Amino acid sequence: MTNAAVSEPAVEGPPKLSFAQTIRSLPRSFWMGCTMEMWERLAYYGVRVVMPIYIAQADEPGGLHFSQRDKGTIYMVWALIQSLLPMITGGYADRYGYKRTIFITVWLKIIGYLLMATQRSFTGFLLGVVVLATGTALFKPGIQGTLAQSMDKSNSSVGWGLFYWLVNVGAAIGPPLAGYLHGKGWPWVFYGCAAIISLNFLMLFTYKEVDSGADKTSDAWKVFRDTIKNIWDARLITVILLLSGFWLMMYQLWDLMPNFYTDWISSTSFVQNNPWLPASWLNAGDARGVQLKQENVLNLNAVCIVLLLVPFSYLVARMKVLSAMSLGILVAIGGIIVSGTTSSLYVLFLGILLFSIGEMLTGPKKSEYFALIAPPGKKALYLGYINIPAAIGPAVGAQLAGILYGTRGEKATLALQYLAEKTEHGKGWNGDVSSLPEAVGVSRQEAFRKLQEVLNLDAVDATQLLWETYRPYEIWYAFAAIGVASLVGMLIFTQRSKRWKDLDV
């Protein structure tokens, strides 16, 4: 990458291919890479969707019954290894070959799933998570490097769109598959996912290795040095930070919305109007009435992407990559505001749709952008860098969500606060949220039930009272503001990038 301004006239790019021509232009290695990613994501989401219940749900039969703090430690280690290690492993995938690294990662992921199925101690289960996360971190650059070397500017927009589509096919199938396997017993969830990921061995032997173009004589230490050295480009760091803000906002759909949905959104009328819904999709234990489980509601995101991603990718193929990402951030901001400020399931559906459109515009284009600006021989290295925003954004977002939701959004905490401020149960409360259970004399687990008892309200009316009194939806404004900051930064960067030939794509 160079910082020199462009003085020569712009060179006209390759002619735009029709959709059919684009499909025909993609080689066998591309389709094999996409299929392997689909199997990997199907297994990954099959485990990830049920992990919170398995790890920490106190009354879950056969669960590990770890504390929420233990669960937080496991998720922190998982995220850091899985999202930061590809910055290093991408260079090794370029150096030692994509098929070889993918072969190693499949074994690592199988071992990780088997450890998670059989180890019930904290240390043993965490070891399984570490092995699985390491395998995922090495798997990503190998697959993405294979895809990047299998495409060029004439077909990369649709190609990355197809890749992202297949990722979400796996993501959409994972939750119902996990529910089916869970019915046979918790270990079967992990055994089933190990079997699914092992299908990639069949894929590996059916296509020719794709050359990365990298120097194959470099030793491991030089690969590490080059990885660290190449990231110190002010423009590359700027893109990473801007995308970190976007992913901080986006990840709240998966990290915070489940809690927000469970506390504040009622789906009883939807359930009553749709008697065909499977019983496994419903939660009959909510005091407000039978609810549609949050994982089935949020799975609308993956379903939307499966149905709409390919045509969306083709429609925006002519757009500049940075322009498409900016549009995606804008639409996602709308999704945050719509879905985060409602207690209506139907409005939430609209918000998730907007989220999904924003993700479709930004997610695949992010991979395409890093692939196009990567110098020769450094495709997997640069595609490893795109995982950094997925570490920074969710990590910072989780901390922010914990502070905001824990003090201003959680129904149990707000029930305690109402008891402390509006009734005789909180005399002497000093205003410290963490001291509410002691001041009121009620645990967080019993707080909402106690509020109903004191005020003689049913669950629906008590929920509405807290919603109107404390306005928990306002916490989403902070995430929307971060999205706006990323959007403004991306628009400025888009204008500046026109001066740089290597970034103006």
Phi, psi and omega in degrees: 000134180239161182256005183290142178288153181274126180249332181281157180296150180297140178266130181293133183287177180295153181297148180287130180272152171289167181298316180297318178296322179297315179299316181293334183281347182276126185282174181301322181300326179296312183292324177295317179298317179297319181294318178297321178294323179296314178299318182297317181289325178300314178294317183299311182287335175298324177277314189298326185292335183249356183302317181302323179289313183297320185285313197232355180290120190296325185254017181282118179300127179080359180285172181281334178060035172287163176285163176298327177295319176298317178300317178299320178296316179299314181292325178295312179298318180301311184295316183295315180293313186293325187261337180264327182298328178300338176299329179268315187291338178300318178296323178291325177296319176297317187287315189259357176103141185289316183294322180296315181292323178296319179302315180295319184292326178299317177297317180299318182291323176298314179298319179299312179298320181293321176296319180294331180284332190248340184263124183249354173279158179301313183296316181295316180293319178298323176300317177299318178296318180297316180295317179297315180296322177295317177299318178296319182296326179276332181293316186303306182298325179297315179292311184293326175294320176301315181293317182299321180283348181265000183228164171224187185296337183285336183229005187290327181297308178293323181299311179292329176296316177298319178300311181295327178297314182292327173304316183280341168299313177298318181296326181284327181279331185306309183300310178294328177296315179298321178298320179294314181293324179300327178298337178269352182125146184304317181302330183294334176300314183283321176298318180298319180291326175296321178294321181295314182294333180292342176299339181292340174300322179295323180293319187300329186266011185244010176212157182282143178305140177262125182287132181281339184082004182275164176289116184272001181263353182293140175278172186298322182294321179294322177300317179297315180299317181294324179299312180292319184294320187290338183282344184277061172239122187304323182288320178296317178297322179299314179299318180299317181293319179297318178289333176297319177297320179297312182289332172302314180292313186295322185294345179293339175299323183264332185265322184255323184302325177304318178291316181298316179300311183298322182284319198240337187259128179256133179241019184298319181293324178297317180296317180295326181276354181228074183294348180284349184301132179298145180299330181291346179270355190248149176246107183271000185267002180280135182295339181278351183126177181295130183241154170282126184301144185298325182293330178283329175290311183289342176293348173303328178302308181294321180296317178301317182292321177299319185280329192244348190295316183297310177297326177297316181299321180290322181295327182260011182299330181278344182286149169299143184300315181294325179293318179296320179294321179298317177297320179297318178297318180300313181294321180295325176300318175300321178297320178300312185292317182293311185283331185273350184244025182230155169248009180263130179297322183292322176291323176300319177304317178298317179298319178295323177299315177297317174308312185295319177297316177300319178293320180296327180282331188257317185302301179296324180294330176299312178295318180299318183296312181293328178291321183286327182272353182292133175297160179305137179080005184230028182298306182294327177301310181290325177288341170288327180296332184291349177279346181298314176301330179285350172264310183296309184301302180297326180294311179293319180299322179296320178294315180296316180297322179298318180291309185292310184288325181293335182250335187230358186233330186290132183299317182298316180295319180291329175296318176297319181296320178296317178298322181288323187268328191247356182229183181277002188273350185238032180300130178088005177296133186269005179091355178276117184301323183295339181266003183302313181302319180291318182293320182274335183080026181223136177286163177297325181296329183257358190299312184293320178296321178295321178300315178301317181296314183293318184268354182056050180241150172281174186296324181294312182291322179294321177297316180296323178299314180293322179299314182284328183283316189250352176048060182299338180295343182294341179297335181288341178297326179296318180290322176297322179297321177295321176297320178297318178299318178295320180296313179299316178298320180293321178295318178295316180296322178301317178294317181293326185293344178295343178277347186244119183297324185283346181250347184275079183232000000 
